[in-house]
Amino acid sequence: MSKKTMDMREYGERIHASGRRLYRIAYCYVKNEQDALDIVGDATYKALKSLDNLREPDAFDSWMTRLVVSTSIDFLRRRGRCVTAPQELLEAAPDEGGLSGLEDKLDLYSALDLLPAEDKAYVILKYFEGKTFAQISGELDVPEATAKTRVYRALKRLRRHYGLEENNG
Amino acid sequence: MDNREIFENIPVPNELDEVIDRAIRRAEKRYSPVKQIFAAAACLALALFTAANTPLYTYAQDVPVIGDVVRVFRIGAGGEITDGQELGAESEGGSVQLTFGEASTAPVYEVERFAAPERVVITMHGVRFTDRDEVIANIEAAEGVAGAYFALVMDDSMMQLVVELERGFDCTVTELADPAGLKLDFTGGVETTDETVWYLRSESMPRGENLAMLCEQYAEFQPHQVRTVSGNFAVVIGSYGSEDDAKTALAQLPEGSPFYAASSKQYEPLGD
């Protein structure tokens, strides 16, 4: 067995170990079982084919997360983001519009559909996985300030959306 | 249930491990010299067996397929570098099988999906035609296919096949090996939402040099050729959920570009 094949087996095992998490991240993007499976499969293939680009083996898991995120974003772009906001989301509007605590009241899982593809990962890592800004910064390979900005931008966007809903109602 | 619980409770299908394993096998394939020898042997065996008209493998699926199932997907890329494989197509009911001469593995390909109109775009490298019209006629004969055409590409070794789906149909692709094939299965009964899709487009024009040149000129924006309702073609860039997003994208094109923001429904053919 060549060194390359051995590496692929080893990293393949690591993908298996985090497979359920990677699948759920993809699922949050596409909300469809078959598409989420395709994305994990494609990201796995891309990761193993480009192992040469992996600078630090320890960073493999976060590198893999980024690949799943970028594959999901590509997928949504190609599909023209044909995802509608489900009805229950519109009914789940919070009583008060304060930014803090918004994440507790909202059905963020449904609200994800309202966010641009680029911002979804930040909300998933922050509120679904409970990661700190420092951890998100490491995982998505962006400065911590960017992670903060993206999370707050996303929440602000959602609040604006709900604010509009309230005015109309 | 809080957000974390919702996330943890997203059900994970049993196929996940198999999907990952298949991706690992595909990635390994190109690095294993042993496999390549097997592929060559399989190719030779195939030549002998096809002479005797005996299928090497038959899998029990909806429609029996000849060949080894490499993977099943809706969008994705794969295949191996080949040169000058002859593209053919056979259809039966709601299935089309693209064939590649006597190759054992599919040529380098990419399958993408687009909406407005809903279509599957298959880009293949290192293939050539025997009979283009026959390929199109056989694809169009399949149930679930509204129409099919080839984009006009300057690069001789590349081919881009566009298959338009009928309303309510979806397409699953199966990559086959020994012999190589891409099997397209069209299934109906898909819920249609008739969403409005925004994009940037050019004026429509006949299928000719101008069309191919416009695509080349804006290659960095990943343009596509889309057939219009009258049978002309337009160059289309991107796919956006709102007019605002489309206009933002339009602002990023070089000044004086012939593109403008437009929209249509998911299954609606492109207007002129």
HADDOCK unambig.tbl for C-alpha pairs under 7 A between the chains (distance, minus, plus):
assign (segid A and resid 5 and name CA) (segid B and resid 28 and name CA) 6.16 0.50 0.50
assign (segid A and resid 8 and name CA) (segid B and resid 28 and name CA) 7.00 0.50 0.50
assign (segid A and resid 12 and name CA) (segid B and resid 24 and name CA) 6.33 0.50 0.50
assign (segid A and resid 16 and name CA) (segid B and resid 17 and name CA) 6.68 0.50 0.50
assign (segid A and resid 16 and name CA) (segid B and resid 20 and name CA) 6.97 0.50 0.50
assign (segid A and resid 20 and name CA) (segid B and resid 12 and name CA) 6.46 0.50 0.50
assign (segid A and resid 24 and name CA) (segid B and resid 7 and name CA) 6.98 0.50 0.50
assign (segid A and resid 24 and name CA) (segid B and resid 10 and name CA) 6.43 0.50 0.50
assign (segid A and resid 37 and name CA) (segid B and resid 16 and name CA) 6.46 0.50 0.50
assign (segid A and resid 37 and name CA) (segid B and resid 19 and name CA) 6.84 0.50 0.50
assign (segid A and resid 38 and name CA) (segid B and resid 73 and name CA) 6.10 0.50 0.50
assign (segid A and resid 41 and name CA) (segid B and resid 19 and name CA) 5.61 0.50 0.50
assign (segid A and resid 41 and name CA) (segid B and resid 20 and name CA) 5.42 0.50 0.50
assign (segid A and resid 41 and name CA) (segid B and resid 23 and name CA) 5.45 0.50 0.50
assign (segid A and resid 42 and name CA) (segid B and resid 23 and name CA) 7.00 0.50 0.50
assign (segid A and resid 42 and name CA) (segid B and resid 76 and name CA) 6.52 0.50 0.50
assign (segid A and resid 44 and name CA) (segid B and resid 20 and name CA) 6.58 0.50 0.50
assign (segid A and resid 44 and name CA) (segid B and resid 23 and name CA) 6.03 0.50 0.50
assign (segid A and resid 44 and name CA) (segid B and resid 24 and name CA) 6.95 0.50 0.50
assign (segid A and resid 45 and name CA) (segid B and resid 23 and name CA) 5.02 0.50 0.50
assign (segid A and resid 45 and name CA) (segid B and resid 24 and name CA) 6.27 0.50 0.50
assign (segid A and resid 45 and name CA) (segid B and resid 27 and name CA) 5.60 0.50 0.50
assign (segid A and resid 48 and name CA) (segid B and resid 27 and name CA) 6.12 0.50 0.50
assign (segid A and resid 49 and name CA) (segid B and resid 27 and name CA) 5.83 0.50 0.50
assign (segid A and resid 77 and name CA) (segid B and resid 239 and name CA) 6.31 0.50 0.50
assign (segid A and resid 78 and name CA) (segid B and resid 113 and name CA) 6.27 0.50 0.50
assign (segid A and resid 78 and name CA) (segid B and resid 114 and name CA) 5.77 0.50 0.50
assign (segid A and resid 78 and name CA) (segid B and resid 239 and name CA) 6.52 0.50 0.50
assign (segid A and resid 79 and name CA) (segid B and resid 113 and name CA) 6.27 0.50 0.50
assign (segid A and resid 79 and name CA) (segid B and resid 114 and name CA) 5.37 0.50 0.50
assign (segid A and resid 79 and name CA) (segid B and resid 115 and name CA) 6.26 0.50 0.50
assign (segid A and resid 80 and name CA) (segid B and resid 115 and name CA) 6.67 0.50 0.50
assign (segid A and resid 80 and name CA) (segid B and resid 197 and name CA) 6.35 0.50 0.50
assign (segid A and resid 80 and name CA) (segid B and resid 239 and name CA) 4.34 0.50 0.50
assign (segid A and resid 80 and name CA) (segid B and resid 240 and name CA) 4.99 0.50 0.50
assign (segid A and resid 80 and name CA) (segid B and resid 241 and name CA) 6.02 0.50 0.50
assign (segid A and resid 81 and name CA) (segid B and resid 240 and name CA) 6.52 0.50 0.50
assign (segid A and resid 81 and name CA) (segid B and resid 241 and name CA) 5.59 0.50 0.50
assign (segid A and resid 82 and name CA) (segid B and resid 195 and name CA) 6.79 0.50 0.50
assign (segid A and resid 82 and name CA) (segid B and resid 241 and name CA) 6.82 0.50 0.50
assign (segid A and resid 108 and name CA) (segid B and resid 3 and name CA) 6.63 0.50 0.50
assign (segid A and resid 109 and name CA) (segid B and resid 3 and name CA) 6.94 0.50 0.50
assign (segid A and resid 127 and name CA) (segid B and resid 3 and name CA) 6.38 0.50 0.50
assign (segid A and resid 127 and name CA) (segid B and resid 4 and name CA) 6.64 0.50 0.50
assign (segid A and resid 128 and name CA) (segid B and resid 3 and name CA) 5.34 0.50 0.50
assign (segid A and resid 128 and name CA) (segid B and resid 4 and name CA) 4.26 0.50 0.50
assign (segid A and resid 128 and name CA) (segid B and resid 7 and name CA) 5.76 0.50 0.50
assign (segid A and resid 129 and name CA) (segid B and resid 4 and name CA) 6.02 0.50 0.50
